[in-house]
Protein backbone atom coordinates (compact mmCIF):
# COMPACT_ATOMS: atom_id res chain seq x y z
CA UNK A 1 0.00 0.00 0.00
CA UNK A 2 1.39 3.39 -1.02
CA UNK A 3 1.83 6.01 1.67
CA UNK A 4 0.06 9.35 1.30
CA UNK A 5 1.79 12.64 2.09
CA UNK A 6 0.85 16.33 2.10
CA UNK A 7 3.13 19.34 1.56
CA UNK A 8 1.81 22.81 2.37
CA UNK A 9 3.90 25.71 1.07
CA UNK A 10 3.81 29.37 1.99
CA UNK A 11 5.43 31.88 4.33
CA UNK A 12 1.95 33.15 5.19
CA UNK A 13 1.17 29.84 6.92
CA UNK A 14 4.41 29.73 8.90
CA UNK A 15 4.10 33.39 9.95
CA UNK A 16 0.49 32.95 11.10
CA UNK A 17 -0.93 35.48 8.62
CA UNK A 18 -3.17 32.72 7.31
CA UNK A 19 -4.43 29.58 9.00
CA UNK A 20 -3.87 26.30 7.19
CA UNK A 21 -7.12 24.72 5.97
CA UNK A 22 -5.59 21.94 3.91
CA UNK A 23 -4.44 19.41 6.52
CA UNK A 24 -7.79 18.81 8.21
CA UNK A 25 -9.65 18.77 4.88
CA UNK A 26 -7.24 16.32 3.28
CA UNK A 27 -7.51 13.99 6.28
CA UNK A 28 -11.30 14.18 5.92
CA UNK A 29 -11.14 13.37 2.19
CA UNK A 30 -8.81 10.44 2.82
CA UNK A 31 -10.94 9.08 5.65
CA UNK A 32 -14.05 9.12 3.45
CA UNK A 33 -12.16 6.79 1.09
CA UNK A 34 -10.78 4.50 3.76
CA UNK A 35 -7.32 6.03 3.40
CA UNK A 36 -4.92 7.58 5.89
CA UNK A 37 -2.35 10.36 5.85
CA UNK A 38 1.17 9.07 6.57
CA UNK A 39 3.01 12.40 6.80
CA UNK A 40 2.72 16.16 6.28
CA UNK A 41 5.20 19.02 5.91
CA UNK A 42 4.96 22.81 6.11
CA UNK A 43 7.51 24.67 4.00
CA UNK A 44 8.31 28.36 3.60
CA UNK A 45 8.88 30.14 0.31
CA UNK A 46 12.50 29.03 0.00
CA UNK A 47 13.21 27.57 -3.43
CA UNK A 48 16.25 25.53 -2.44
CA UNK A 49 14.48 23.97 0.52
CA UNK A 50 11.35 23.25 -1.52
CA UNK A 51 13.52 21.64 -4.20
CA UNK A 52 15.20 19.37 -1.64
CA UNK A 53 11.90 18.26 -0.14
CA UNK A 54 10.31 17.66 -3.54
CA UNK A 55 13.31 15.59 -4.60
CA UNK A 56 12.57 13.32 -1.65
CA UNK A 57 8.88 13.23 -2.51
CA UNK A 58 9.54 12.19 -6.11
CA UNK A 59 11.97 9.50 -4.97
CA UNK A 60 9.67 8.11 -2.28
CA UNK A 61 7.02 6.62 -4.55
CA UNK A 62 4.39 8.01 -2.15
CA UNK A 63 1.20 9.69 -3.29
CA UNK A 64 1.96 13.33 -2.42
CA UNK A 65 -0.16 16.45 -2.83
CA UNK A 66 1.64 19.79 -2.66
CA UNK A 67 -0.47 22.89 -1.99
CA UNK A 68 0.65 26.40 -2.87
CA UNK A 69 3.34 28.29 -4.72
CA UNK A 70 2.32 27.42 -8.30
CA UNK A 71 1.42 30.97 -9.31
CA UNK A 72 3.56 33.38 -11.31
CA UNK A 73 4.57 35.99 -8.74
CA UNK A 74 8.10 36.35 -7.31
CA UNK A 75 7.21 34.48 -4.10
CA UNK A 76 5.92 31.43 -6.01
CA UNK A 77 8.68 28.84 -6.36
CA UNK A 78 6.98 25.46 -6.59
CA UNK A 79 6.96 24.98 -10.36
CA UNK A 80 10.63 25.90 -10.64
CA UNK A 81 11.54 23.79 -7.61
CA UNK A 82 9.71 20.77 -9.06
CA UNK A 83 11.61 21.11 -12.34
CA UNK A 84 14.92 21.42 -10.50
CA UNK A 85 14.13 18.39 -8.32
CA UNK A 86 13.40 16.35 -11.44
CA UNK A 87 16.29 17.72 -13.48
CA UNK A 88 13.89 18.82 -16.22
CA UNK A 89 13.30 22.02 -18.16
CA UNK A 90 10.18 24.11 -17.73
CA UNK A 91 7.84 24.47 -20.72
CA UNK A 92 4.38 25.88 -21.42
CA UNK A 93 2.02 22.91 -21.33
CA UNK A 94 -0.20 23.03 -24.47
CA UNK A 95 -3.39 21.96 -22.69
CA UNK A 96 -2.70 24.36 -19.84
CA UNK A 97 -2.20 27.13 -22.40
CA UNK A 98 -5.59 26.39 -23.92
CA UNK A 99 -7.34 26.37 -20.54
CA UNK A 100 -5.68 29.58 -19.37
CA UNK A 101 -6.53 31.29 -22.66
CA UNK A 102 -10.16 30.22 -22.18
CA UNK A 103 -10.10 31.81 -18.75
CA UNK A 104 -8.54 35.01 -20.09
CA UNK A 105 -11.17 35.17 -22.84
CA UNK A 106 -13.97 34.64 -20.32
CA UNK A 107 -12.65 37.43 -18.10
CA UNK A 108 -12.28 39.79 -21.09
CA UNK A 109 -15.86 39.08 -22.18
CA UNK A 110 -17.17 39.76 -18.67
CA UNK A 111 -15.28 43.06 -18.54
CA UNK A 112 -15.99 44.09 -22.13
CA UNK A 113 -12.24 44.27 -22.78
CA UNK A 114 -10.32 43.55 -25.99
CA UNK A 115 -8.14 40.44 -26.04
CA UNK A 116 -4.42 41.00 -26.61
CA UNK A 117 -2.34 37.80 -26.75
CA UNK A 118 0.88 39.79 -26.27
CA UNK A 119 -0.28 41.98 -23.41
CA UNK A 120 2.09 41.66 -20.41
CA UNK A 121 -0.80 40.55 -18.17
CA UNK A 122 -1.69 37.80 -20.65
CA UNK A 123 1.88 36.58 -20.81
CA UNK A 124 2.15 36.56 -17.01
CA UNK A 125 -1.03 34.51 -16.72
CA UNK A 126 0.29 32.02 -19.25
CA UNK A 127 3.32 31.51 -17.03
CA UNK A 128 0.99 29.64 -14.68
CA UNK A 129 0.89 26.89 -17.32
CA UNK A 130 4.67 26.52 -17.43
CA UNK A 131 5.37 23.12 -15.87
CA UNK A 132 8.25 20.63 -15.82
CA UNK A 133 8.44 18.84 -19.16
CA UNK A 134 6.36 15.67 -19.20
CA UNK A 135 3.91 16.93 -16.58
CA UNK A 136 0.21 16.16 -16.75
CA UNK A 137 -2.47 18.65 -15.78
CA UNK A 138 -4.92 18.56 -12.89
CA UNK A 139 -8.23 20.24 -13.80
CA UNK A 140 -9.33 23.22 -11.72
CA UNK A 141 -13.14 23.47 -11.64
CA UNK A 142 -13.07 26.91 -10.01
CA UNK A 143 -11.34 29.00 -12.68
CA UNK A 144 -9.78 26.55 -15.19
CA UNK A 145 -6.18 27.44 -14.23
CA UNK A 146 -4.79 23.90 -13.89
CA UNK A 147 -2.42 22.28 -11.48
CA UNK A 148 0.02 19.62 -12.62
CA UNK A 149 1.50 16.28 -11.68
CA UNK A 150 4.60 14.24 -12.35
CA UNK A 151 4.34 10.60 -11.36
CA UNK A 152 2.43 10.41 -8.10
CA UNK A 153 3.32 13.92 -6.91
CA UNK A 154 0.51 16.41 -7.49
CA UNK A 155 0.63 20.20 -7.37
CA UNK A 156 -2.44 22.32 -6.63
CA UNK A 157 -2.97 25.99 -5.71
CA UNK A 158 -2.92 27.27 -2.17
CA UNK A 159 -6.51 28.57 -2.33
CA UNK A 160 -8.74 26.03 -0.54
CA UNK A 161 -11.68 26.69 -2.88
CA UNK A 162 -9.51 25.42 -5.74
CA UNK A 163 -7.22 22.97 -3.95
CA UNK A 164 -9.85 20.85 -2.22
CA UNK A 165 -11.85 19.76 -5.27
CA UNK A 166 -8.56 19.16 -7.07
CA UNK A 167 -7.45 16.91 -4.19
CA UNK A 168 -10.69 14.96 -4.59
CA UNK A 169 -10.07 14.60 -8.31
CA UNK A 170 -6.61 13.18 -7.67
CA UNK A 171 -7.89 10.66 -5.14
CA UNK A 172 -10.83 9.54 -7.28
CA UNK A 173 -9.40 9.72 -10.79
CA UNK A 174 -5.80 8.70 -10.19
CA UNK A 175 -5.89 6.55 -7.06
CA UNK A 176 -9.27 4.87 -6.80
CA UNK A 177 -7.33 1.61 -6.46
CA UNK A 178 -6.18 2.77 -3.02
CA UNK A 179 -9.70 3.29 -1.68
CA UNK A 180 -10.80 0.83 0.97
CA UNK A 181 -14.38 -0.40 1.33
CA UNK A 182 -14.10 0.01 5.09
CA UNK A 183 -12.30 2.81 6.87
CA UNK A 184 -9.60 2.22 9.43
CA UNK A 185 -10.93 1.97 12.94
CA UNK A 186 -9.60 3.12 16.28
CA UNK A 187 -10.34 1.98 19.83
CA UNK A 188 -8.69 3.28 22.97
CA UNK A 189 -8.69 3.22 26.75
CA UNK A 190 -8.22 5.99 29.30
CA UNK A 191 -5.64 4.38 31.58
CA UNK A 192 -4.75 5.68 35.03
CA UNK A 193 -2.17 4.39 37.45
CA UNK A 194 0.50 3.41 34.91
CA UNK A 195 3.48 4.97 33.15
CA UNK A 196 4.17 4.73 29.42
CA UNK A 197 7.50 3.02 29.98
CA UNK A 198 5.81 0.28 31.99
CA UNK A 199 3.20 -0.34 29.28
CA UNK A 200 5.66 -0.33 26.38
CA UNK A 201 6.24 -4.13 26.42
CA UNK A 202 2.47 -4.63 26.15
CA UNK A 203 2.25 -2.22 23.22
CA UNK A 204 5.12 -3.98 21.45
CA UNK A 205 3.48 -7.37 22.03
CA UNK A 206 0.18 -6.24 20.50
CA UNK A 207 1.88 -4.88 17.38
CA UNK A 208 3.92 -8.06 17.04
CA UNK A 209 0.78 -10.20 17.27
CA UNK A 210 -1.24 -8.17 14.74
CA UNK A 211 0.65 -7.00 11.67
CA UNK A 212 -2.11 -4.66 10.46
CA UNK A 213 -2.47 -2.86 13.78
CA UNK A 214 -0.67 0.17 15.23
CA UNK A 215 -0.67 0.90 18.95
CA UNK A 216 -0.64 4.51 20.13
CA UNK A 217 -0.07 6.17 23.47
CA UNK A 218 -1.09 9.75 24.29
CA UNK A 219 -0.15 10.83 27.83
CA UNK A 220 -1.72 13.81 29.59
CA UNK A 221 -0.81 15.39 32.92
CA UNK A 222 -3.62 17.91 33.46
CA UNK A 223 -6.80 16.75 31.73
CA UNK A 224 -9.86 18.50 33.27
CA UNK A 225 -11.83 15.23 33.49
CA UNK A 226 -9.29 12.43 33.84
CA UNK A 227 -6.28 14.23 35.32
CA UNK A 228 -2.97 12.44 34.78
CA UNK A 229 -3.66 9.56 32.39
CA UNK A 230 -2.68 7.78 29.19
CA UNK A 231 -4.99 7.30 26.23
CA UNK A 232 -3.81 3.89 25.06
CA UNK A 233 -5.27 2.48 21.88
CA UNK A 234 -5.07 0.52 18.67
CA UNK A 235 -5.90 1.53 15.10
CA UNK A 236 -6.02 -0.39 11.86
CA UNK A 237 -8.14 -2.76 9.80
CA UNK A 238 -11.53 -3.70 11.22
CA UNK A 239 -10.83 -7.42 10.78
CA UNK A 240 -8.11 -7.34 13.45
CA UNK A 241 -9.43 -4.57 15.65
CA UNK A 242 -11.49 -6.54 18.19
CA UNK A 243 -8.80 -9.13 18.90
CA UNK A 244 -6.02 -6.54 19.16
CA UNK A 245 -8.09 -4.34 21.45
CA UNK A 246 -9.00 -7.28 23.65
CA UNK A 247 -5.33 -8.17 24.04
CA UNK A 248 -4.45 -4.56 24.90
CA UNK A 249 -7.26 -4.22 27.44
CA UNK A 250 -6.44 -7.54 29.10
CA UNK A 251 -2.80 -6.49 29.37
CA UNK A 252 -3.73 -3.23 31.09
CA UNK A 253 -5.93 -5.07 33.57
CA UNK A 254 -3.22 -7.66 34.25
CA UNK A 255 -0.76 -4.84 34.89
CA UNK A 256 -3.06 -3.52 37.62
CA UNK A 257 -3.86 -0.12 36.09
CA UNK A 258 -7.39 1.29 36.13
CA UNK A 259 -9.52 1.98 33.03
CA UNK A 260 -11.72 5.09 33.25
CA UNK A 261 -13.28 5.19 29.80
CA UNK A 262 -13.29 3.28 26.52
CA UNK A 263 -13.41 5.20 23.24
CA UNK A 264 -14.32 4.11 19.69
CA UNK A 265 -13.71 6.30 16.66
Backbone torsions as a table, in degrees:
resi	resn	phi	psi	omega
1	UNK	NA	127.0	178.4
2	UNK	-67.4	145.3	171.8
3	UNK	-81.8	155.8	179.6
4	UNK	-119.2	129.5	-179.6
5	UNK	-126.4	160.5	179.8
6	UNK	-133.9	130.9	174.4
7	UNK	-117.4	129.2	-179.8
8	UNK	-119.8	121.1	-170.8
9	UNK	-115.4	135.1	173.3
10	UNK	150.6	127.3	175.8
11	UNK	-58.5	-32.0	-176.0
12	UNK	-64.3	-26.7	176.4
13	UNK	-76.5	-45.0	-177.2
14	UNK	-70.3	-28.0	179.5
15	UNK	-84.7	-13.5	-178.6
16	UNK	88.2	4.0	178.0
17	UNK	-65.7	-31.9	175.5
18	UNK	-131.4	145.7	178.0
19	UNK	-91.2	134.8	178.7
20	UNK	-66.7	130.2	176.5
21	UNK	-115.8	2.1	-174.4
22	UNK	-84.4	-41.1	-172.6
23	UNK	-60.4	-52.6	-177.4
24	UNK	-64.6	-37.6	-179.8
25	UNK	-68.3	-41.5	-179.1
26	UNK	-65.6	-40.6	175.9
27	UNK	-59.6	-41.6	178.0
28	UNK	-62.0	-45.1	179.8
29	UNK	-64.0	-41.0	178.8
30	UNK	-65.4	-45.4	-178.1
31	UNK	-60.0	-38.1	179.2
32	UNK	-64.2	-18.0	-179.8
33	UNK	-109.9	13.4	179.8
34	UNK	70.1	24.7	-178.5
35	UNK	-112.7	170.1	-175.9
36	UNK	-141.8	142.8	177.2
37	UNK	-79.6	128.2	-179.5
38	UNK	-90.9	-33.9	-178.4
39	UNK	-160.3	159.9	177.2
40	UNK	-146.7	149.2	179.0
41	UNK	-135.5	144.1	170.2
42	UNK	-111.3	127.9	-177.9
43	UNK	-126.6	143.3	173.4
44	UNK	-82.3	178.6	-177.8
45	UNK	-83.9	64.6	179.7
46	UNK	-120.6	110.2	-170.7
47	UNK	-62.3	-41.2	-178.7
48	UNK	-64.5	-41.6	179.9
49	UNK	-68.6	-41.5	177.1
50	UNK	-60.5	-42.9	179.0
51	UNK	-58.5	-45.4	-178.6
52	UNK	-63.0	-41.9	-178.9
53	UNK	-71.1	-36.4	178.1
54	UNK	-69.3	-34.2	176.8
55	UNK	-59.4	-41.1	177.0
56	UNK	-66.2	-39.9	-179.1
57	UNK	-64.0	-44.0	179.1
58	UNK	-63.6	-37.6	-177.2
59	UNK	-76.5	-20.1	-172.5
60	UNK	-73.1	-29.1	-173.2
61	UNK	79.8	0.1	178.0
62	UNK	-72.6	159.5	168.7
63	UNK	-84.0	115.1	-173.4
64	UNK	-126.7	131.4	171.6
65	UNK	-111.6	128.3	178.6
66	UNK	-110.4	126.3	-177.6
67	UNK	-110.4	124.9	171.0
68	UNK	103.6	156.9	173.2
69	UNK	79.1	15.5	-178.5
70	UNK	-102.4	13.9	176.5
71	UNK	-78.9	-161.8	-175.5
72	UNK	-126.0	26.4	176.4
73	UNK	-99.0	165.8	-174.1
74	UNK	-59.9	-24.0	-179.3
75	UNK	-91.9	7.1	176.0
76	UNK	-98.7	118.3	-173.8
77	UNK	-123.6	-3.6	-167.7
78	UNK	-67.1	-42.7	-178.5
79	UNK	-62.4	-45.3	-179.8
80	UNK	-66.9	-38.2	179.8
81	UNK	-66.7	-38.8	178.1
82	UNK	-62.6	-43.8	179.1
83	UNK	-62.7	-42.7	179.5
84	UNK	-64.8	-39.9	179.8
85	UNK	-63.9	-32.7	-179.2
86	UNK	-88.9	-14.7	-174.6
87	UNK	70.6	34.9	-178.6
88	UNK	-119.5	159.4	174.7
89	UNK	-81.2	156.7	172.4
90	UNK	-89.9	144.3	179.0
91	UNK	-152.4	149.1	177.2
92	UNK	-68.2	118.9	-179.2
93	UNK	-74.4	126.3	-174.0
94	UNK	-60.9	-39.5	179.1
95	UNK	-71.0	-37.3	176.0
96	UNK	-63.5	-39.7	178.0
97	UNK	-59.0	-44.4	-180.0
98	UNK	-62.6	-45.9	-178.3
99	UNK	-65.9	-41.1	179.7
100	UNK	-67.3	-38.6	177.9
101	UNK	-64.2	-37.9	176.4
102	UNK	-60.9	-40.9	178.6
103	UNK	-66.3	-42.5	178.2
104	UNK	-61.6	-43.4	-179.8
105	UNK	-63.2	-40.9	179.1
106	UNK	-62.6	-45.5	179.9
107	UNK	-63.6	-40.6	179.4
108	UNK	-63.4	-41.5	179.6
109	UNK	-63.9	-41.0	179.7
110	UNK	-64.8	-32.8	-177.0
111	UNK	-94.7	-5.8	-176.6
112	UNK	67.7	29.6	-177.3
113	UNK	-97.3	160.9	178.0
114	UNK	-90.6	134.4	179.6
115	UNK	-74.9	135.0	176.5
116	UNK	-134.6	103.2	-177.2
117	UNK	-59.5	-23.5	-177.5
118	UNK	-101.5	5.4	179.6
119	UNK	-64.7	140.1	-178.6
120	UNK	-53.8	-37.1	178.7
121	UNK	-65.2	-37.9	178.4
122	UNK	-64.5	-45.0	-179.0
123	UNK	-65.0	-36.6	178.2
124	UNK	-67.2	-39.1	178.8
125	UNK	-65.7	-36.9	179.4
126	UNK	-66.6	-22.8	177.1
127	UNK	-61.0	-23.7	179.6
128	UNK	-70.9	-8.3	175.0
129	UNK	-104.2	11.2	177.7
130	UNK	-89.1	109.7	-174.3
131	UNK	-123.5	166.4	172.8
132	UNK	-58.0	140.5	-179.4
133	UNK	-56.6	137.0	-179.1
134	UNK	90.1	-1.0	-179.6
135	UNK	-70.8	155.2	172.5
136	UNK	-112.2	153.9	-175.7
137	UNK	-90.2	155.7	171.0
138	UNK	-114.9	120.1	-176.9
139	UNK	-66.1	143.6	179.3
140	UNK	-114.5	104.6	-176.1
141	UNK	-72.0	-13.1	-176.4
142	UNK	-78.5	-49.5	-176.4
143	UNK	-141.9	12.8	175.9
144	UNK	75.7	-11.7	-179.9
145	UNK	-73.0	110.3	-168.6
146	UNK	-79.4	159.9	164.0
147	UNK	-93.1	-168.7	-179.0
148	UNK	-150.0	165.7	177.8
149	UNK	-143.3	152.8	169.9
150	UNK	-135.2	118.8	-174.7
151	UNK	63.7	-127.9	179.8
152	UNK	-108.4	25.7	173.7
153	UNK	-110.9	125.9	-169.9
154	UNK	-121.9	137.7	-175.0
155	UNK	-120.1	122.0	-178.6
156	UNK	-128.0	164.2	-179.7
157	UNK	-67.2	169.3	177.0
158	UNK	-81.7	-18.3	-179.1
159	UNK	-70.3	120.1	-178.4
160	UNK	-56.1	-37.5	-177.8
161	UNK	-61.9	-25.5	175.6
162	UNK	-94.6	-46.0	-171.7
163	UNK	-64.1	-40.2	-172.3
164	UNK	-68.1	-45.4	173.9
165	UNK	-66.5	-27.4	176.3
166	UNK	-71.2	-36.3	173.2
167	UNK	-59.1	-46.2	179.5
168	UNK	-59.8	-41.4	179.4
169	UNK	-60.9	-43.7	179.4
170	UNK	-61.1	-47.3	-177.8
171	UNK	-65.0	-37.5	-174.9
172	UNK	-87.9	-36.0	-175.2
173	UNK	-92.7	-27.8	-177.1
174	UNK	-107.6	-23.1	-173.0
175	UNK	-137.3	36.7	175.5
176	UNK	-61.5	-24.8	179.5
177	UNK	-67.0	-16.5	179.7
178	UNK	-92.2	-7.0	179.4
179	UNK	-67.8	143.2	175.7
180	UNK	-109.0	143.9	178.0
181	UNK	-65.0	-34.4	180.0
182	UNK	-120.6	137.0	179.4
183	UNK	-72.4	159.7	172.6
184	UNK	-65.1	146.0	179.7
185	UNK	-111.3	165.7	179.9
186	UNK	-146.5	131.9	174.7
187	UNK	-132.7	140.9	-178.4
188	UNK	-147.4	166.0	-179.5
189	UNK	-122.7	144.1	168.1
190	UNK	-93.4	109.4	-172.9
191	UNK	-106.1	131.0	176.2
192	UNK	-123.7	148.6	178.0
193	UNK	86.8	24.7	178.1
194	UNK	-150.0	153.8	176.9
195	UNK	-104.3	152.3	179.4
196	UNK	-55.7	-44.4	-177.4
197	UNK	-58.5	-36.4	-178.5
198	UNK	-72.5	-27.5	-178.1
199	UNK	-93.2	-5.4	-177.5
200	UNK	-59.6	-43.6	177.8
201	UNK	-58.3	-36.8	177.3
202	UNK	-64.5	-44.8	-180.0
203	UNK	-60.9	-43.5	179.4
204	UNK	-64.1	-37.6	-179.5
205	UNK	-67.0	-38.9	179.2
206	UNK	-65.6	-44.9	179.3
207	UNK	-64.7	-35.9	179.2
208	UNK	-68.0	-32.7	-177.8
209	UNK	-79.8	-25.3	-175.5
210	UNK	-131.4	102.0	-174.3
211	UNK	-64.4	-26.2	-178.6
212	UNK	-94.5	12.6	-175.3
213	UNK	-117.4	140.3	170.9
214	UNK	-113.9	138.4	176.3
215	UNK	-100.6	139.1	178.1
216	UNK	-129.4	154.9	-178.4
217	UNK	-138.6	121.9	-178.0
218	UNK	-124.8	96.0	-178.6
219	UNK	-78.7	152.4	175.9
220	UNK	-142.1	143.2	-178.1
221	UNK	-110.2	-13.4	-174.0
222	UNK	-143.9	38.6	-179.6
223	UNK	-65.9	135.8	-176.4
224	UNK	-64.5	-24.9	-179.2
225	UNK	-100.2	-45.3	-171.9
226	UNK	-105.4	-6.0	-179.1
227	UNK	62.9	-144.1	178.5
228	UNK	-71.1	123.5	-177.5
229	UNK	-161.3	174.7	172.5
230	UNK	-126.9	127.9	167.6
231	UNK	-87.6	112.0	-175.5
232	UNK	-114.4	125.1	-174.7
233	UNK	-152.9	178.2	177.4
234	UNK	-128.7	148.7	175.8
235	UNK	-142.9	147.6	-179.6
236	UNK	156.4	-156.3	-177.0
237	UNK	-67.8	141.9	-177.3
238	UNK	-59.9	-32.2	-175.6
239	UNK	-63.3	-25.8	-179.1
240	UNK	-106.7	-7.9	-169.5
241	UNK	-61.3	-49.7	-174.2
242	UNK	-61.7	-44.3	-178.5
243	UNK	-67.4	-41.7	-180.0
244	UNK	-65.5	-41.7	179.9
245	UNK	-65.7	-40.6	179.1
246	UNK	-61.7	-40.5	178.6
247	UNK	-65.0	-41.7	-179.7
248	UNK	-64.5	-47.5	-178.5
249	UNK	-62.4	-44.3	179.5
250	UNK	-62.0	-36.9	179.2
251	UNK	-66.0	-37.8	178.5
252	UNK	-65.9	-43.2	179.6
253	UNK	-64.1	-44.4	179.0
254	UNK	-61.5	-33.4	179.5
255	UNK	-67.8	-26.6	-179.8
256	UNK	100.8	7.0	177.2
257	UNK	-81.2	161.9	179.1
258	UNK	-100.4	149.1	179.9
259	UNK	-113.0	116.7	-177.8
260	UNK	-86.2	-42.0	-173.2
261	UNK	-149.2	150.7	173.0
262	UNK	-117.5	135.0	-174.7
263	UNK	-121.3	141.5	174.9
264	UNK	-128.4	130.2	178.9
265	UNK	-127.9	NA	NA
